Amino acid sequence: MAGLQPDNPYAKERFPDETKRVEFPPEAKKRFEWILTRYPTKEAALLPTLHLAQEVWGWISPEAVHYVGDLLDLSPATVFGVVSFYNMYNQKPVGKYHLQVCTNLSCMVTRAYDIYEHLCDKLSVKPGATTRDGLYTVTEVECLGSCDTAPVVQVNNDYHENMSVQKMDELLTRLK
Amino acid sequence: MMEPIKILLANIDKPNSVSIDVYGDYAQARKALQMAPDQITQIVKDSELRGRGGAGFPTGNKWGFVPKNAPKPIWLLCNADESEPGTFKDRVIIEKDPHLLIEGMIITAYAIRSNPMSYIYIRGEFYYGATVLEKALDEARAKGFLGKGIFGTNFDFDITVARGAGAYICGEETGLIESIEGHRGQPRVKPPFPAIIGAFGGPTVVQNVETLACVPLIIDKGAEWFKGFGSPRNTGPKLYCLSGCVKKPGVYEFPLGVNLKELIYEHAGGITGDRKLKAVIPGGASAPMLTADEIDIPLNFDALMKAGSMLGSAGIIVLDETVCIVDAVWRLAKFFAHESCGQCTPCREGCNWMESILDRIERGGGRPEDADLLLDMSDNIGGKSLCALGDAAIGPVISSVKKFRDEYLYHVEHKRCLPETIRYRRLDMPVAAH
């Protein structure tokens, strides 16, 4: 998701802060050990470990890239290559509620862009950006595989189906 | 008129259909594990089951390609990376009847002599589906249907849910294998085909969710019963996904080969607002579109291929007269440009160029030569990349330019869309780069 990538590839925030080291909390460490038992190679555990890291920290920081690399004996470049390939790994912190509006064809013809444009206007954010209070991030996403209940908005992990501008407004009042 | 059937979807309306107690005790897997692996492969070959993921490759033949005495472990991977725009059939099975899929995987793994571990690669967005599967797998393990020596045989088998992270290309089988191995999901050069060298260097069979869900049914009722649905070489029950401008969108089950016109007008209640039909995409975003005059056609692999389109994943997107074809194709081109993995130049650059040209036509800046330019570019993308994404991306472009050339020319001449169309998006919104 381009909107969540640092705009400048040489931006300072793209490099780890040497003074900050991150580590999984004990619960996540246990989960990581379990993940390792499910794959024949350490490298194959990379995607699930990154999902775990994102669950813990909300995004994949450069520090997390180095930490995950150390855990799996992979170079930070390899880990970052994977992080940047997959849309769902956030390369920037996101809001408490990540509003992901599908605008692909079936959603588009059921007026998904109205919802997307309404959200950007109402929350005064650019696509892919987070509101100042850190509550919402609005992103346009590709097909969510729920075209019969279009338009669909995914908020964090949950699908909200058969949406409309009005329903979106109602949902926003509940997401505080 | 063909009546809808309830075979693959037989369980979904039962209360608590996800529970193993409602589903049953895996009778077909028990039965299959008493047979010889090759006997199962032969039954599936006889049933003429073809892969439901998009390519329609005969499933039994695929299993037959796996070498008997492979030095490396054999892998079974379930492709649940359902991301083709317009497709949402696997999600129904995953979320409503996960045990049917698990039972299908046990039988398939036994037939191909899989090693004791297997993966369901589910797209990352299906978080709920992944939790349903995890729970179903726990239930099956608790009953001893997964694990060591299942059903009193010496066959060990277990399944792990591997979540993707938002990449359409991981639905391509070698992209999926790369992703399972922990890499960027960039497809591999073929040959060697996955059946010879796939995941972790071993022979690998990748099957779609719906295909695997057909397997227990074939074991239960036999190949002849399965062939009783549909027509020769296009057999079995099939899930059709209907979305877009129709009154009753949803997943419909029919014998393979239901008539498209009948499906839209009789079963799905016709077009939203009783408007005029303009075009239909019959097999997910990659399938070349059909015009309103071309929809009197059976929805099966061979008939659609003959009509210059494809059944693909059976994701049918209906577009009515209010939809601007250029805008619709732009949206699909944007999708493919976003999802191109970046490995092959013709696809990576070409998809972006096609998106830009379609955008400029839509905005009134089109040039008279643009329609032919799109065809020329398509010619330079199709067949010139490692996987089928490039070929998929040109499907809607070529078909729309050929079938709706007048509409393209109208845009160029009048610098706006046809008067009957509706603006489905604001043109002043910034469009995210890829």
Interface residues (C-beta under 8 A of the other chain):
Chain A: M1 A2 G3 R38 Y39 P40 T41 E43 A44 A45 L46 L47 P48 L50 H51 L72 G81 V82 F85 Y86 N87 M88 Y89 T103 N104 L105 S106 M108 V109 T110 R111 Y113 Y116 E117 C120 K126 P127 G128 E140 V141 E142 C143 L144 G145 S146 C147 D148 T149 A150 Q154 N157 D158 Y159
Chain B: P73 E82 S83 E84 P85 G86 T87 F88 R91 M117 R123 G124 E125 F126 Y127 Y128 T160 A162 R163 G164 A165 G166 A167 Y168 S179 I180 E181 G182 H183 R184 G185 F200 C241 L242 S243 G244 C245 P249 G250 V251 I281 A285 G315 I317 L319 D320 V323 A328 R331 L332 F335 H338 E339 C341 Y424 R425 R426 M429 P430 A432 A433 H434
